[in-house]
Structure formats: C-alpha cells, structure tokens
Amino acid sequence: MRYLKLLLIRHAQSIGNTQARMEGQQSTPLTDLGQQQAHALSQGLLQPRRLTVSESEPTLPTHLYSSPLLRAHQTTAILAEELARRNHPLSIEVHSALQEIHPGIFQGLTWAEATAKYPALCDRLMQSLEWQPVPQAESPSEARARAQAWLNDLFAKHQPGDTVWAVSHGGLMLQMISAIIGSDRTWKLSISHTAIFEFWLTYSQLKALGKHPNQDRFNPEYSILRRFNDTTHLSQHAQTSPPNQIPYQIPHQIPHQIP
C-alpha cells in the first residue's frame, strides 16, 4: 500500500516567543535555542530509523513547504541545508496559506500590553469562551477555511508515494489537524516548537472512498497517524519553557502557543 505522507511541523522558537508576543503574521528571527531546535529537528527527521519503513520505501521528502514568516522559513531553511548536505537537495516552496492566524489589533503585543491598550476588550475575552470579534483579526472559521483550502490544494497536487514536509504555526496547525482527522470542531492542544505530526493518507481517502464506503470509512489502514506532537528529537537543552496563560479567544494565541 502506498501513502501520501504529510508531516506538519511547527517552527522553532523565535525571539517573539521568548517575549510572549502575539506575533501572528509578523515575525522575529529564531533565537539561538530555536536554531538548536531546528538542527535537532533536521537530525531527528533524517535518522536512519526514520528513513525507511521497508528497504524499498524511503520517506525522504519529495516536497518541502514553508510559511513565508521568518521564524518558519528559517526553520525550513535549516531542514533544506541538511537535506542538501546529504545529497538530497530540495527547493523550499513558500505558501502564504501556511502563515499564522492573524490576531488583528493584538499583533506584536504581549498580553500585558494588550490589556493596557485595550482593557475592555481583553476583559471580555477573559470572561467568556464565546467568540467575540477582535478588530482586524482572522476569525476561527476563516482560519479553518484557509487550512482546509490549503489541504484541498495539497491533495489535488500530490498522490500516494509523495512525502511532504510543511513547516507552519501552532494556531493554524490546530485547524489543519482537525480538518485532516475529519473533526467538526477544533481541539485545544499544546504544540511544542518543532513538534511533528505525521499522517499517511491513501488515494481512496484523498479522492473518494471505494466500493464499500460505509466499511472503508472505518478501516484504519486508510488513514494512519504515525506521529502526533512528537518532539523526541529535542534534547533536554532544546526544550521550550512552560507556556504563558493567554485566553483562547485571541486568534492563534491560544495559551499554550507562547512559550
């Protein structure tokens, strides 16, 4: 059985992350620790045990996608450098659809700065989980639609046998993961820097179920979840610090997304 292998990867730690800023679609460079994380990621992905499922089926990437935001692109560049060093050069394909969810007027601010600047709005966000619009921000439904559109485009362009590595951001990845697994809602999940989510998808799943859709839908061989929030490539020295507590309501800046 051949699969389309999709690895969704969160970027490494940025300077904005260490400052607990809601970077959104702005970006700061990787920290020294972030660069260490990205190098550890490249080594972990290319460990011999990762390269083959069987002797005849390599899982080296055939395509390398990245968000255009600096923290993601720098992470992807380190992956590309390691691939080139191992005689497997790939160009980075930048997709704007992979960038983080826009937090509107909160972009670039810390939560303390946002609270001082927009006290009434921040108080409302802290008091209720119900959605409330943040001026100029991307809504959760808009983010989900963007994630689904990117996946639809990916599935149209690729086929079983391809291996795609895509470096993106925690907030958008929550939407993509929920879309891939077919959930009608988005689940809160703490995604660490350089965490890997690996999905194996069949042609039948990508296009349409076969002659027995009611049975095939529940056949786990059609959809395989190989890795979920995997950070085993990180040493103790490359781990991120504990997350700050920021209300879920802020687009993308879910509490766990700013270490």
N, C-alpha and C positions, 0 to 999 in steps of 0.2 A: 504494500500500500504506500502510495506517495502522498505527501502532505505539503501544503504551503505552510512554511514555518515562519511565524511572526514573533519577533522579540521586541516588546515595548520596554524602553529603558528610560528611567528618569535621569536628568542631568546631574552632574556632580555639584558640590557645594560652591555657591557664589559668595562674593563679598556682601551682597544684599541679604543673602540668607543669614549670615552671621550677625547682621544688624537688625534682623527681624523686620525687614522692609517688605511691603507688598509690591514686589517688582512687576508682576503682571507682564505686560508686553514691553516694558523697559528691561534693561539687563545690565548687570555689572559683571566683571570678569570672574573667573574661578579663583578661589583662594589657593594658597599653597596646599592646604589639605584637600581641596577639591581636585587639584591636579593629581595628587597622590591617589585619590579615589578613582579618577578616570584611568590612570595607568593600571591600578589594581583590577578595574573592570576589564580592560583590554587583555590583561594576562589571564583573568579568570575565564573569559569567554573563549580564549584560544588555548586553554589547557588541553592536552591530548585527549583526556576523557570526555571533553566537550565536543571534539571534532567529529567523532563518528558514533553513529548508532549501530551501524554494522560496518564492515570493512569497505563496503561498496557504496555507502551513503554518507558523504561528508555533509556537515552542516555549516561550513564556512559561508558567510553571507554572499548572496548574489547581488544584493542591493543595500545601500546604506543611506538612510533618510535622516534628516535633521530639521528641527525647528530653526528658524533664522535667528533667534535670540542668542546673544553672545554666550551665555552660560551653557546652553545646549550645543551650540556649534563648536565651542572649544572642546567640550566632552567628545563630540563626534570626531573632531579632528585628531584627537589622541587615538581613537579607535582606528581611524584611517591610517595613521602613521605606523601603528603596529601591524596592521594588515600588509602594508607596503613592505615593511621590514621582513615579513615572512613570505614575500613574493606573491602576494595576493592583493594587488592594488585595486582600489575601488574609488570612484569619484563620489563625493558627497552630493546627494540630491536634496536641495533645500525646499521645504514645503511650508508655506506660511500657515497652512491649516494646522500644523503641529505646534504652533506657538501657544503660550499660556492663555488662560481665560483673562479677559480684560477686567480689572477691578474698578474701572471708572475713576471717579474723583479721588479714590484712595491710592491710586497708583503712585509708587515711590515713597509712600509714607509708612512709618511704623504705626502700630495700633495706638500708641500713646499720642503720636502727632495727629492721627485721625480723630481721636477723642477730643483733643484740644481744639481742633479746627471745625469739627462737625459734631458737637456734643449731642444734639437732639437726635440726629440720625443714628449715631453709634449707640445711644441709649436704647432706641427702638430695636436695633439689631440684637442687642444683648438680652432684651426682654422676651423675645419671641422667636420660634423657629420658622414661623410662617414667612414666606417670601415677601420681601419688601424691596422695591426698586432702589438701586444705588445709581445716582446720575452718571450717565455716560458708560455704565458698566454693561458687560455682556451678561444676559440672563442665563440661568441654568438650562432652560430649554434651548436657547440659542447655542450654548456650548455643546449640548448633546447633539443638536442637529449638525453642527460643524464636525464633531467627532464622527458621526455616522456617515456624513458625506465623504470624509477622507477615507474611511474604511471601505465604502462602496467603490470609490475610485481605485483603491488598492486592490480589491478583489477583482475588479474588471481588468486591471493591467497584469495581474500575476496569476500563476497557476501552480498546482502541486509540483514540487521539485524546486521551487524558488525558496530562498531563505532571506527574509527581510529583517534588518536591524533598524529600528526607528527610535531616535532619541527625542524625547519630548519633556513634558512638565507634569507635576503631580496632579494639579486640578483637572487638566484635560484628560490625563490618563485614567482618572476615575470614570469619566464619561465613556472613554473608548473601551475600557474593560467591561463595563456594564453592557455596552452595546454588543461586544463580541460574545459574551455568555448569554445574551438574549434576555437580560433582566429588564423589567418595565420600570425600574427605578434605579437610582444611583446610590450605592452603598458607601458609607464612610469607611475609609481605610487609610492607615498611616503608611505612606510610601516613602521609604528612605532614599537618600541620594544614591544614585547608580543602581537602584533596585531593578531587577529583571523580571519581566512577565513573559513567559514563552507559551505560545499557542500553536498547536498543529491542527490545521484545517484541511478537510478533504474537498475535492471538486464538488461532490454532492452537497456539502454544506454551503459552499460558496455560491453555487448556482441554483440548485433545486434538489430536493430530496428525490430518491429513486422511485421505483415502482410501488414501494410499500412505505409511504411517508409516515404513517402512524406508528410503525415499528422502528423505522430508521431514525426518527427523531430522538428516540430513547436509546439508541445504540451508542455507547460511549466511545466506540472505535472511530466514529466520525469526527469527534471533537476531543482532542487530548490537551490537557493542561499540564505542561511539563515542568514549568517553574512559576512560582507565584510569590512576588515580593522577595526574590532571592538576593541576598547580599553576602553570601558566603565567601565571595571574592575579597571582601574587605577585611583587613586585619584589625585588631583591636585599636590600632593607632589611627585607622582611617574611618572610624565610625563617626557619625554626626552626634551632636549634643541633643539633649531632650527637647521636645517641641515646646514652643510657646503656646499659650492658650488664647486663641483668637476666635471670635464667633464664626460658626459655619456660614452664616448668611453672607459674609463678604465673598463675592465671586472669586474663585480659585483659592483664596487664602483661608482654607479650611484649617482648623487649629494645628493639625499635625504637619502642615505643609511648610512651616517656617521653623527650621531648627535653630 
